[in-house]
Amino acid sequence: MSRGVDAGDGSRLRDVAETWPVVSSTDLHRDGWVIALRSDLVRRPGAPAEEGTFRRLVVEHPGAAVVLAVDDEDRVLCLRHYRHAAGHRLVELPAGLCDVPGEEPVEVARRELREEAAFAARSWTHLLSTFSSPGYSAERIHYFLATGLSPVDRDDFVLEHEEAELEVLWVPFADLVDAVLAGQIADGPVVQAVLAAHVMRDRDPQALPEM
């Protein structure tokens, strides 16, 4: 017999914000960029004193916004992007950091679609927001569906470093779903955005703008 908590009708099946006491915190790396690494000594609430603390490394990250941009022919705007840490040139979606204080994630998505792909969208729909790897980072990625696409100027934004080698791909949505399920595309944000849109469209075609 299961000893877990019965969620019943699902009303309790949700994440709950909670923060445990931090006895001390030490910066292991911090510079002028947006990502930092720190070491926290954490105490379990209500634990006996003899239990002591435990150490957790935390990667500070401001979060990001990802754009699933679909044109009138049901094609997705993808970018082939070199990623040094992964050692791969990955099929990705336009995306960027939420590194401007006070800027809403959808505005980040609008900016990144313009800067990385030189497109704007008439309609924006929030798909989901997820924690990338909550065991060591608070990074949260916000996913948006963009439709009604039109080409625009990048203004004064200049692609450099890895972005200078970006390759734009227009991929039929159905082909992208197949590639994800076949394991040919492994970028987490692509997988989440594509499958979320696929499930939502399958369950209720009226829930999303016409693709």
C-alpha positions in Angstrom: 0.0 0.0 0.0 1.3 3.4 -0.9 2.4 5.7 2.0 2.3 8.8 -0.1 -0.1 11.7 0.2 -3.3 11.2 -1.8 -3.7 14.2 -4.0 -7.4 13.5 -4.4 -8.9 15.6 -7.1 -5.6 17.1 -8.0 -6.1 20.4 -6.0 -2.9 19.6 -4.0 -0.9 18.6 -7.0 1.1 21.7 -7.3 4.5 23.1 -6.4 4.8 25.1 -3.2 7.2 28.0 -2.6 9.3 27.3 0.4 12.8 28.4 1.6 14.8 26.6 4.3 17.1 28.5 6.7 20.6 29.3 5.4 23.2 29.4 8.2 25.9 30.9 6.0 26.6 31.6 2.3 30.0 31.9 0.5 30.6 33.1 -3.0 32.7 30.7 -5.0 32.6 32.7 -8.2 31.1 36.1 -9.0 32.1 38.6 -11.6 30.4 41.2 -13.9 28.3 38.6 -15.7 24.8 37.5 -14.7 25.7 34.0 -13.5 27.3 33.3 -10.1 28.2 30.3 -8.0 27.8 30.2 -4.2 27.9 27.6 -1.4 25.1 27.6 1.2 25.0 25.8 4.5 21.3 24.9 5.0 19.4 23.6 8.0 16.3 21.5 7.8 13.4 23.3 9.5 12.5 21.7 12.8 15.5 19.3 12.7 17.2 18.5 16.0 20.4 20.5 16.7 22.6 17.4 16.4 21.6 16.9 12.8 23.6 19.9 11.8 23.7 21.6 8.4 24.3 20.4 4.9 26.0 22.1 2.0 24.4 23.0 -1.3 26.0 24.6 -4.3 23.7 27.2 -6.0 24.1 28.6 -9.5 22.5 32.0 -9.6 20.7 32.6 -12.9 18.2 35.3 -13.8 16.1 33.0 -16.0 15.3 33.1 -19.7 12.6 33.3 -22.3 12.3 31.0 -25.3 10.2 31.6 -28.4 8.4 28.9 -30.5 7.8 31.0 -33.6 5.5 29.4 -36.1 4.7 30.9 -39.5 1.5 30.7 -41.6 2.8 27.5 -43.2 3.1 25.7 -39.9 6.9 26.0 -39.9 9.0 26.7 -36.8 11.8 29.2 -36.9 14.8 27.2 -35.5 18.4 28.2 -35.0 21.4 25.9 -35.3 23.7 27.2 -32.5 27.1 26.1 -31.3 27.3 25.4 -27.6 30.8 25.1 -26.2 29.9 23.4 -22.9 27.8 20.7 -24.7 30.3 20.3 -27.5 27.5 20.3 -30.0 25.9 22.5 -32.7 22.3 22.2 -31.5 19.0 22.9 -33.1 17.5 25.6 -30.8 14.8 28.2 -30.6 15.3 32.0 -30.3 16.0 32.7 -26.6 17.7 35.0 -24.2 18.3 35.9 -20.6 15.9 37.8 -18.4 18.8 40.1 -17.3 17.1 43.5 -17.4 15.5 44.3 -14.0 11.8 44.7 -14.2 11.4 43.4 -17.8 8.6 40.9 -18.3 9.6 37.6 -19.8 7.3 38.2 -22.8 9.2 41.4 -23.6 12.5 39.4 -23.4 11.0 37.0 -25.9 10.0 39.8 -28.2 13.5 41.3 -28.0 15.3 38.0 -28.7 13.1 37.1 -31.6 14.0 40.4 -33.2 17.7 40.3 -32.3 18.5 36.7 -33.1 16.1 36.0 -36.0 15.1 39.5 -37.3 11.3 38.7 -36.9 8.4 40.2 -35.0 5.1 38.5 -34.0 1.6 39.7 -33.9 0.3 37.2 -31.4 2.0 35.9 -28.2 0.8 33.0 -26.0 2.5 31.8 -22.8 3.0 28.0 -23.0 4.6 27.2 -19.7 7.4 28.1 -17.3 9.8 25.5 -15.8 12.8 25.2 -13.6 15.7 23.9 -15.6 17.6 22.0 -12.9 16.3 22.9 -9.4 18.8 20.7 -7.6 21.4 23.4 -8.1 19.9 26.4 -9.8 16.9 28.7 -9.6 16.9 29.3 -13.3 13.4 29.4 -14.6 12.6 29.4 -18.4 9.5 31.0 -19.7 8.1 29.5 -23.0 6.1 31.5 -25.5 4.3 30.7 -28.8 4.7 33.5 -31.4 2.5 33.6 -34.5 1.7 36.2 -37.2 5.4 36.6 -38.0 6.9 39.4 -40.1 10.5 40.3 -40.9 12.0 43.3 -39.0 15.3 45.1 -38.7 17.6 44.1 -35.8 18.1 47.8 -35.1 21.7 48.2 -33.8 22.1 44.7 -32.4 25.1 42.9 -33.8 25.5 39.1 -33.7 28.9 38.1 -32.3 30.8 35.1 -30.9 28.7 31.9 -31.3 25.7 34.0 -32.5 27.7 35.2 -35.5 27.5 31.6 -36.7 23.8 31.1 -36.3 22.0 29.2 -39.1 18.3 29.8 -39.5 16.1 26.7 -40.3 12.4 26.7 -41.1 11.2 23.3 -39.9 7.6 21.9 -40.4 6.1 21.6 -36.9 5.2 17.9 -37.4 8.8 17.2 -38.4 10.1 18.9 -35.3 7.8 16.8 -33.1 9.1 13.7 -34.8 12.7 14.7 -34.4 12.2 15.4 -30.7 10.5 12.0 -30.1 13.2 10.3 -32.1 16.0 11.8 -29.9 17.5 13.7 -32.9 17.0 17.0 -31.1 18.2 17.1 -27.5 18.1 20.8 -26.5 15.8 20.8 -23.4 14.0 24.1 -24.2 13.1 22.9 -27.7 11.8 19.6 -26.4 9.6 21.3 -23.8 8.2 24.0 -26.0 7.5 21.7 -28.9 5.8 19.0 -26.8 3.8 21.6 -24.8 2.4 23.2 -28.0 1.8 19.8 -29.5 -0.2 18.5 -26.5 -2.1 21.8 -26.1 -3.1 21.9 -29.7 -4.1 18.2 -29.7 -6.3 18.7 -26.6 -7.9 21.9 -27.6 -7.2 23.4 -31.0 -8.9 26.6 -29.9 -6.6 27.0 -26.9 -3.8 28.3 -29.2 -3.7 30.7 -32.1 -4.1 28.9 -35.5 -0.6 27.6 -36.5 
